[in-house]
Amino acid sequence: MNILTFISGFDGCGYYRAAVPSLALNKYPGVVARIQTAYSEEALDWADLIIMQKQYKDEVRPWLKLAKEKKKPVIYEADDDYFNLPSWNPTAKWFQENKEKWLWFIKNADALIVSTEYLKNQYLKYNPNIYVLENGINFDIIDKLEQGGNPLRVAYKVDPKRGKSALTREEIIKSKADGYIHIGWGGSPTHHHDLALIQDLLLGILSKYSTTKLFHIGYTLDFLAKKAPKDRFFMIEGVDVDKYLPLLHFLDLDIGVAPLVDNVFNRSKSNLKSIEYMALKTAVIASDVENYSKTLRRKNVGFLCAGKKDWKKALENLIKKASLRKEIQNNGYNLARENYNSYTQAEKRLKIYRELINDG
């Protein structure tokens, strides 16, 4: 079986919804999965099934039409609710302006793949043939990291006034040896309102517990950048998506936070942030919203928080109780390894792909 994915770009969606599944699929006998950004008739002829990941441009439309003329099943891969972004999201206006372009691909594909049941229900009115395939973690990467194979020897701290400076692995090792508990979060400015949910609480935790350090990857709030203690708050420069797990591992996080505002857009989101943490044995605290809820409702794999009191209690419990922290870390890791392993998830993908090819 030849599976061809036309990827929109090498961002988080492209990585987890195209690159990671393709790597897993290639481990199965008789399966060849390729990723391309350039379209050609030769590529269409080679493929038994074609996936268009997050495509919307007018110049791509003829290629979808040609694929269907050649009787090649075309799946559209959508990992977000493009039509219900909150107005404060920096990309909301752009998505609204291009709504009809997204809709054309969604409606004309033979099937859709999404990452959650909630998102499936949002898209059913546009295309009734939808499959839910959850995000997975490439545990080959995790195994290499655990065996001492981290490609990162240095990360970079970012300070608005002092610029960029190196953070070495030796500094991280010393920090942990000195008894510091590392708390982390990663994200872009699109998560401004999510992170703002707990900004006061995070500052309070840093003030109350002198053994805590807070690491934010890629983005932080001005509030925290100005008020947090400089020796225990670190803004870490973002990395390419394929280096993100190594960066989380490099920082040796004890606790990972995943706050989300409860709205339609976020309810459609996957549990990716939580399973990234769990795969690296980081104890997860998350907002009690849709897919975080479904993942963390299992016993002792993480904490779900409906409000600030819950967040405060969860953080303080994990800070104070090393044995609880370890239990949550190990249970979360085992859950991620068993349920969110991209290789085992690939079996479900292959079954769906075969059905679509045979139906065609």
Backbone hydrogen bonds, N-H to C=O, Kabsch-Sander energy under -0.5 kcal/mol:
donor,donor_aa,acceptor,acceptor_aa,energy
3,I,1,M,-0.6
3,I,32,V,-3.0
4,L,2,N,-0.5
4,L,49,L,-2.4
5,T,3,I,-0.5
5,T,34,R,-2.6
6,F,4,L,-0.5
6,F,51,I,-3.2
7,I,5,T,-0.9
7,I,36,Q,-2.1
11,D,9,G,-1.2
15,Y,11,D,-2.5
16,Y,12,G,-2.6
17,R,13,C,-2.7
18,A,14,G,-1.0
19,A,14,G,-2.1
20,V,15,Y,-3.1
22,S,18,A,-2.0
23,L,19,A,-2.2
24,A,20,V,-1.8
25,L,21,P,-2.7
26,N,22,S,-1.9
27,K,24,A,-1.4
28,Y,25,L,-1.8
31,V,28,Y,-1.7
32,V,1,M,-2.7
34,R,3,I,-2.9
36,Q,5,T,-2.6
44,L,40,S,-1.7
45,D,41,E,-2.5
46,W,42,E,-1.7
47,A,43,A,-1.6
48,D,2,N,-2.7
49,L,2,N,-1.5
50,I,73,P,-2.7
51,I,4,L,-3.0
52,M,75,I,-3.3
53,Q,6,F,-2.4
53,Q,51,I,-0.7
54,K,52,M,-0.8
54,K,77,E,-2.3
60,V,57,K,-1.6
61,R,57,K,-0.6
61,R,58,D,-1.2
63,W,60,V,-0.9
64,L,60,V,-1.4
65,K,61,R,-2.3
66,L,62,P,-2.4
67,A,63,W,-2.2
68,K,64,L,-1.9
69,E,65,K,-2.0
70,K,66,L,-1.9
71,K,68,K,-1.5
72,K,67,A,-2.7
75,I,50,I,-3.0
75,I,73,P,-0.5
76,Y,111,A,-2.8
77,E,52,M,-2.5
77,E,75,I,-0.5
78,A,76,Y,-0.6
78,A,113,I,-2.5
82,Y,80,D,-1.2
84,N,81,D,-1.0
89,N,86,P,-2.1
92,A,89,N,-2.0
95,F,91,T,-2.4
96,Q,92,A,-2.3
97,E,93,K,-2.3
98,N,94,W,-1.3
99,K,96,Q,-1.2
101,K,98,N,-0.7
102,W,98,N,-1.8
103,L,99,K,-2.5
104,W,100,E,-1.8
105,F,101,K,-1.3
106,I,102,W,-2.2
107,K,103,L,-2.7
108,N,104,W,-1.8
109,A,105,F,-1.4
110,D,74,V,-1.9
111,A,74,V,-1.3
112,L,129,N,-2.4
113,I,76,Y,-2.5
114,V,131,Y,-2.5
120,K,116,T,-1.8
121,N,117,E,-2.1
122,Q,118,Y,-1.3
123,Y,119,L,-1.5
124,L,120,K,-1.1
126,Y,123,Y,-2.1
127,N,123,Y,-1.8
130,I,128,P,-1.1
131,Y,112,L,-2.7
133,L,114,V,-3.0
133,L,131,Y,-0.7
137,I,340,Y,-3.1
139,F,137,I,-1.2
141,I,138,N,-1.2
142,I,138,N,-1.1
143,D,139,F,-2.6
144,K,140,D,-1.9
145,L,141,I,-2.3
146,E,142,I,-2.6
147,Q,143,D,-1.5
148,G,145,L,-1.6
149,G,144,K,-3.1
153,R,151,P,-0.5
155,A,167,L,-2.6
157,K,165,S,-2.8
158,V,235,M,-3.2
159,D,163,G,-2.3
163,G,159,D,-2.3
165,S,157,K,-2.1
167,L,155,A,-3.0
169,R,153,R,-1.2
172,I,168,T,-1.5
173,I,169,R,-2.5
174,K,170,E,-2.3
175,S,171,E,-2.3
176,K,172,I,-2.2
177,A,173,I,-2.2
178,D,174,K,-2.1
179,G,176,K,-1.4
180,Y,175,S,-2.1
181,I,211,T,-3.3
182,H,180,Y,-0.6
183,I,181,I,-0.5
183,I,213,K,-2.8
184,G,255,I,-2.6
185,W,215,F,-1.8
187,G,217,I,-2.3
191,H,188,S,-2.1
192,H,189,P,-1.8
195,L,191,H,-2.8
196,A,192,H,-2.0
197,L,193,H,-0.6
197,L,194,D,-1.1
198,I,195,L,-1.5
199,Q,196,A,-0.7
202,L,198,I,-2.8
203,L,199,Q,-2.0
204,G,200,D,-2.3
205,I,201,L,-2.4
206,L,202,L,-2.1
207,S,203,L,-1.9
208,K,204,G,-2.5
209,Y,205,I,-2.8
210,S,208,K,-0.7
212,T,209,Y,-1.5
213,K,181,I,-2.5
214,L,232,R,-2.9
215,F,183,I,-2.9
216,H,234,F,-2.8
217,I,185,W,-2.7
218,G,216,H,-0.5
218,G,236,I,-2.9
225,A,221,L,-2.5
226,K,222,D,-2.3
227,K,223,F,-1.9
228,A,224,L,-2.5
232,R,229,P,-1.7
233,F,229,P,-0.8
234,F,214,L,-2.9
236,I,216,H,-3.7
236,I,234,F,-0.6
237,E,156,Y,-3.2
243,K,240,D,-2.4
244,Y,241,V,-1.3
247,L,243,K,-1.9
248,L,244,Y,-2.5
249,H,245,L,-2.5
250,F,246,P,-2.5
251,L,247,L,-2.0
252,D,248,L,-0.6
252,D,249,H,-1.0
253,L,248,L,-0.8
254,D,182,H,-2.6
255,I,182,H,-2.2
256,G,283,A,-3.3
257,V,184,G,-2.5
258,A,285,I,-2.3
263,N,261,V,-1.2
265,F,84,N,-0.5
267,R,263,N,-2.3
268,S,264,V,-1.1
269,K,266,N,-0.9
274,S,271,N,-0.6
275,I,271,N,-2.0
276,E,272,L,-2.3
277,Y,273,K,-1.9
278,M,274,S,-2.5
279,A,275,I,-2.3
280,L,276,E,-0.8
280,L,277,Y,-1.1
281,K,278,M,-2.0
282,T,277,Y,-1.9
283,A,254,D,-2.3
285,I,256,G,-2.3
286,A,303,F,-2.7
287,S,258,A,-2.0
288,D,305,C,-2.2
289,V,287,S,-2.3
292,Y,289,V,-2.0
293,S,289,V,-0.9
294,K,290,E,-2.2
295,T,291,N,-1.6
296,L,292,Y,-2.8
297,R,293,S,-1.3
298,R,295,T,-0.6
301,V,298,R,-1.0
303,F,284,V,-2.4
305,C,286,A,-2.3
311,W,307,G,-2.0
312,K,308,K,-2.8
313,K,309,K,-2.3
314,A,310,D,-2.7
315,L,311,W,-2.6
316,E,312,K,-2.5
317,N,313,K,-2.4
318,L,314,A,-2.2
319,I,315,L,-2.2
320,K,316,E,-2.5
321,K,317,N,-2.2
322,A,320,K,-0.8
325,R,321,K,-2.3
326,K,322,A,-2.4
327,E,323,S,-2.1
328,I,324,L,-2.7
329,Q,325,R,-2.3
330,N,326,K,-2.5
331,N,327,E,-2.6
332,G,328,I,-2.5
333,Y,329,Q,-2.1
334,N,330,N,-2.4
335,L,331,N,-2.1
336,A,332,G,-2.6
337,R,333,Y,-2.7
338,E,334,N,-2.0
339,N,335,L,-3.0
340,Y,336,A,-2.0
342,S,137,I,-2.3
342,S,340,Y,-0.6
345,Q,341,N,-2.3
346,A,342,S,-1.1
347,E,344,T,-1.0
348,K,345,Q,-0.9
349,R,345,Q,-1.4
350,L,346,A,-2.7
351,K,347,E,-1.9
352,I,348,K,-2.0
353,Y,349,R,-2.8
354,R,350,L,-2.5
355,E,351,K,-1.9
356,L,352,I,-2.2
357,I,353,Y,-2.3
358,N,354,R,-2.7
359,D,355,E,-2.4
360,G,356,L,-1.4
